[in-house]
Amino acid sequence: MIEIFSIENDIFWEIHILDNGIGIEEEYHDSVFDVFKRLNSKHHYEGSGVGLSICKRIVEGHGGTISVQSIPTGGCDFIIKVPKFFIKDS
């Protein structure tokens, strides 16, 4: 199950993507965004280890940040913060 919601403030959008998966131990919260970083064997879970690193590059390319927090009941909350861009009228 995946839940997505956003919070808006004057400076940025905060987008949350919550899942009820296996979770990520806190010690891996930063390294999980490294390219080819896999926390589990390919025999147990599919994937190449590049998905989250691509997400990080896209978010940072827009001047934002991406992070992850573990949910005590299982799963993760991926948090993306991207700035609002204001265009001034000339």
C-alpha positions in Angstrom: 0.0 0.0 0.0 1.3 3.5 -0.9 -0.1 6.8 0.4 1.0 10.1 -1.2 0.2 13.6 0.2 1.7 17.0 0.1 2.1 20.0 2.4 2.4 23.5 1.0 4.0 26.5 2.7 5.2 29.8 1.5 8.7 28.6 0.5 8.4 24.9 -0.6 6.3 21.9 -1.3 6.8 18.9 1.0 5.7 15.6 -0.7 5.4 12.5 1.4 5.3 9.0 -0.1 4.5 6.4 2.5 4.7 2.7 2.0 4.1 -0.4 4.2 7.0 -2.3 2.9 9.9 -4.0 4.8 11.3 -0.6 5.9 14.9 0.7 6.0 17.0 0.6 9.1 18.1 4.1 10.3 21.8 3.4 9.7 21.0 3.2 5.9 18.8 6.3 5.6 21.5 8.3 3.8 23.3 5.5 1.8 20.0 4.1 0.4 20.2 7.0 -2.1 23.6 6.0 -3.4 23.7 4.5 -6.9 23.7 0.6 -7.0 23.1 0.5 -3.2 21.0 -2.6 -2.4 20.0 -3.5 1.1 18.6 -6.9 0.2 19.5 -9.8 -2.1 18.1 -9.8 -5.6 16.8 -13.3 -4.7 14.4 -11.6 -2.2 13.6 -8.3 -3.8 13.9 -7.2 -7.4 15.6 -4.0 -8.5 19.0 -2.7 -9.6 19.7 -0.2 -6.9 19.5 2.9 -9.1 15.9 4.0 -8.6 16.4 6.1 -5.4 19.6 7.6 -6.7 17.8 8.8 -9.9 15.0 10.3 -7.7 17.7 12.1 -5.7 19.3 13.5 -8.8 16.0 14.8 -10.1 14.9 16.3 -6.8 18.3 18.0 -6.3 18.3 19.2 -9.9 15.1 21.2 -8.9 16.9 22.6 -5.8 15.2 20.2 -3.4 16.0 17.5 -1.0 14.9 13.9 -0.5 15.1 11.9 2.7 13.6 8.8 4.3 12.2 8.1 7.8 11.2 4.7 9.1 7.6 4.2 10.2 7.4 2.3 13.6 4.6 0.1 12.3 6.6 -0.9 9.2 7.5 0.8 6.0 8.9 4.1 5.2 8.1 7.8 4.6 10.0 9.3 1.8 10.0 13.1 2.1 10.7 15.3 -0.9 11.1 19.1 -0.4 11.2 21.3 -3.5 11.2 25.1 -3.4 8.4 27.1 -5.0 9.7 29.3 -7.8 8.3 32.7 -7.9 8.4 34.6 -11.2 8.4 38.4 -10.8 6.5 40.4 -13.3 8.7 42.9 -15.2 
